[in-house]
């Protein structure tokens, strides 16, 4: 599977702790290279030679990935609709991408409120801790938390997905995959830990709600680039 002009990508910076990712759009293609429009604020982390992992989706209900690297900075500009700055960079791309996973697992960078809950005997949910998400997929969520959590710990969480009218509330069980310290230079928030959670026993209905929200956010982020 190959890239096409106009494709929206999720770009992950390889070998960086904590992991960084952002949305980009394919603006041009050539033999073994692509020009990507990336948010201007990510330029400092995308120096020439930086290794990247590129993800994109197709209508076959799958996502694709490939390793790449930045080869050149080209030019900068502004989105005519939002006036947000962007930068064009040139990257290497292989002739074929690897089929990786179902589209339901595509991640998007988005900030939503997530409540970590415990329950009294009458099963009334009480908020124990409120956190903000760093990214979200139908498989799990990565949070910015004030303290670390032990890998393997089980939690009940409440996702609050902003909608055009109101908020969609989704309750689900989750398991801590990892919880990593984030240096002060990486975030202005007092929260210092990137905590990744994997959803457990999530219903198909709730998974579809998250998936719909993820695709909508991905579409909005892509439109804001150009």
C-alpha positions as CSV (number, residue, x, y, z in Angstrom):
1,X,0.0,0.0,0.0
2,X,1.4,3.4,-1.0
3,X,0.8,7.0,0.0
4,X,-1.4,9.4,-2.0
5,X,-1.4,13.1,-2.1
6,X,-3.9,14.5,0.5
7,X,-3.5,11.5,2.8
8,X,-3.7,12.4,6.5
9,X,-1.0,10.7,8.6
10,X,-0.2,10.2,12.2
11,X,3.5,10.7,12.7
12,X,5.4,9.3,15.6
13,X,8.9,10.3,16.6
14,X,11.0,7.2,17.0
15,X,13.3,6.5,19.9
16,X,12.2,9.4,22.0
17,X,11.0,9.3,25.6
18,X,8.2,10.1,26.1
19,X,6.8,9.2,22.7
20,X,5.6,12.2,20.6
21,X,3.1,12.0,17.8
22,X,1.2,14.5,15.7
23,X,-1.0,14.8,12.6
24,X,0.4,15.6,9.1
25,X,-0.8,15.8,5.5
26,X,0.8,14.6,2.3
27,X,1.3,17.6,0.0
28,X,3.5,16.1,-2.7
29,X,5.1,12.8,-3.7
30,X,8.1,11.7,-5.7
31,X,10.3,8.6,-6.1
32,X,11.0,7.5,-2.6
33,X,10.0,10.8,-0.9
34,X,7.1,12.8,0.3
35,X,6.4,16.4,1.3
36,X,4.5,16.7,4.5
37,X,2.7,19.6,6.1
38,X,3.3,19.5,9.9
39,X,2.3,21.8,12.7
40,X,4.9,24.5,13.1
41,X,5.3,23.8,16.8
42,X,6.8,20.3,16.0
43,X,9.6,21.7,13.8
44,X,12.2,21.7,16.5
45,X,11.7,17.9,17.1
46,X,11.8,17.2,13.4
47,X,15.4,18.1,12.5
48,X,17.0,16.7,9.4
49,X,17.9,13.1,10.1
50,X,15.1,12.5,12.7
51,X,13.6,9.0,12.5
52,X,9.8,8.8,12.1
53,X,7.1,6.2,12.0
54,X,4.2,7.1,9.6
55,X,0.7,5.7,10.0
56,X,-2.3,6.1,7.7
57,X,-5.7,4.5,7.0
58,X,-7.6,3.1,4.1
59,X,-11.2,2.0,3.4
60,X,-10.2,-1.6,3.8
61,X,-10.6,-1.2,7.5
62,X,-6.9,-1.3,8.2
63,X,-4.1,1.0,9.0
64,X,-0.6,1.0,7.5
65,X,2.8,2.0,8.8
66,X,6.4,2.5,7.7
67,X,9.7,3.9,9.0
68,X,10.9,7.1,7.6
69,X,13.3,10.0,8.3
70,X,13.4,13.8,7.7
71,X,15.7,14.7,4.8
72,X,15.0,18.4,4.3
73,X,13.1,21.5,5.6
74,X,11.3,23.2,2.7
75,X,9.2,26.2,3.6
76,X,6.7,27.5,6.1
77,X,3.2,29.0,5.7
78,X,-0.2,29.6,7.3
79,X,-3.5,27.7,7.0
80,X,-5.8,30.2,5.1
81,X,-8.8,29.1,7.2
82,X,-7.3,28.9,10.7
83,X,-4.1,31.0,10.3
84,X,-2.3,28.3,12.1
85,X,1.4,28.1,11.0
86,X,2.7,24.9,9.4
87,X,6.0,23.7,8.0
88,X,6.7,21.6,4.8
89,X,9.3,18.9,5.4
90,X,10.7,16.3,3.0
91,X,10.8,12.7,4.2
92,X,11.9,9.4,2.9
93,X,9.1,6.8,2.2
94,X,9.3,3.2,1.2
95,X,7.6,1.9,-1.9
96,X,5.1,-0.1,0.2
97,X,3.7,0.3,3.7
98,X,3.1,-2.6,6.0
99,X,-0.5,-3.5,6.9
100,X,-0.5,-3.1,10.6
101,X,-3.8,-3.1,12.4
102,X,-7.5,-2.5,12.2
103,X,-8.6,1.1,11.8
104,X,-10.3,1.0,15.2
105,X,-6.8,1.2,16.8
106,X,-5.7,4.3,15.0
107,X,-4.6,7.0,17.6
108,X,-5.4,10.7,17.6
109,X,-3.8,13.4,19.7
110,X,-6.7,14.9,21.6
111,X,-7.3,16.4,25.1
112,X,-10.4,15.2,26.8
113,X,-11.3,14.8,30.5
114,X,-10.9,11.3,31.9
115,X,-12.0,10.5,35.5
116,X,-10.5,7.5,37.3
117,X,-13.2,6.0,39.6
118,X,-13.8,3.8,42.5
119,X,-17.1,2.4,43.6
120,X,-19.0,2.3,46.9
121,X,-21.0,-0.9,47.8
122,X,-24.1,0.6,46.3
123,X,-22.2,0.9,42.9
124,X,-22.4,4.7,42.8
125,X,-19.3,6.0,40.9
126,X,-17.2,8.5,42.7
127,X,-14.3,10.5,41.0
128,X,-11.0,9.6,42.6
129,X,-8.8,11.4,40.2
130,X,-9.3,13.6,37.1
131,X,-6.8,13.5,34.3
132,X,-6.4,14.9,30.8
133,X,-5.7,12.6,27.8
134,X,-2.7,12.9,25.5
135,X,-4.1,10.6,22.8
136,X,-7.0,8.2,22.3
137,X,-7.9,5.2,20.2
138,X,-10.7,2.6,20.4
139,X,-8.1,0.3,22.1
140,X,-7.0,2.6,24.9
141,X,-6.0,6.1,26.1
142,X,-2.8,7.8,27.2
143,X,-3.2,10.2,30.2
144,X,-1.2,13.0,31.8
145,X,-1.4,12.1,35.5
146,X,0.0,13.6,38.7
147,X,1.5,10.3,40.0
148,X,2.7,7.1,38.4
149,X,0.6,3.9,38.3
150,X,1.8,0.3,38.5
151,X,1.7,-1.6,35.2
152,X,-1.1,-4.2,35.4
153,X,-3.2,-2.1,37.8
154,X,-7.0,-2.3,36.9
155,X,-9.1,0.9,36.9
156,X,-12.6,2.0,36.2
157,X,-12.6,5.1,34.1
158,X,-15.0,7.6,32.7
159,X,-14.2,9.2,29.3
160,X,-16.0,12.5,28.5
161,X,-16.1,12.9,24.8
162,X,-17.1,16.5,23.7
163,X,-19.9,16.5,21.2
164,X,-21.6,19.3,19.2
165,X,-24.3,19.3,21.9
166,X,-23.1,18.2,25.3
167,X,-20.7,15.4,26.3
168,X,-20.8,11.7,25.6
169,X,-20.0,9.7,28.8
170,X,-18.3,6.3,28.4
171,X,-17.6,4.1,31.4
172,X,-15.1,1.2,30.9
173,X,-12.5,-0.9,32.8
174,X,-8.9,-0.4,31.9
175,X,-5.5,-1.8,32.6
176,X,-2.3,0.2,33.1
177,X,0.2,-0.6,30.3
178,X,3.0,1.8,31.4
179,X,3.5,5.0,33.4
180,X,6.5,7.1,32.4
181,X,7.9,10.3,33.9
182,X,7.6,13.4,31.6
183,X,10.3,16.1,32.1
184,X,9.1,19.6,33.0
185,X,10.4,20.9,29.6
186,X,7.9,18.6,27.8
187,X,4.7,19.9,29.4
188,X,3.4,23.0,31.1
189,X,1.0,21.0,33.2
190,X,1.9,20.1,36.8
191,X,1.1,16.5,35.9
192,X,4.4,14.7,35.2
193,X,3.5,11.1,34.2
194,X,2.3,9.8,30.8
195,X,0.1,6.8,31.8
196,X,-1.1,4.5,29.0
197,X,-4.3,2.5,29.6
198,X,-5.7,-0.5,27.6
199,X,-9.5,-0.8,27.6
200,X,-10.9,-4.0,29.1
201,X,-14.4,-5.5,28.5
202,X,-15.4,-2.5,26.5
203,X,-18.8,-2.9,24.7
204,X,-19.0,-2.8,20.9
205,X,-21.4,0.2,21.3
206,X,-18.9,2.2,23.3
207,X,-16.0,1.2,21.0
208,X,-18.0,2.5,18.0
209,X,-18.6,5.8,19.9
210,X,-14.9,6.2,20.6
211,X,-14.0,5.2,17.0
212,X,-16.5,7.8,15.6
213,X,-15.0,10.5,17.8
214,X,-11.4,9.6,16.9
215,X,-12.1,9.8,13.1
216,X,-13.9,13.1,13.6
217,X,-10.9,14.5,15.5
218,X,-8.5,13.2,12.9
219,X,-10.5,14.8,10.1
220,X,-10.6,18.2,11.9
221,X,-6.9,18.1,12.6
222,X,-6.1,17.3,8.9
223,X,-8.3,20.2,7.7
224,X,-6.5,22.6,10.1
225,X,-3.1,21.9,8.3
226,X,-4.1,23.2,4.9
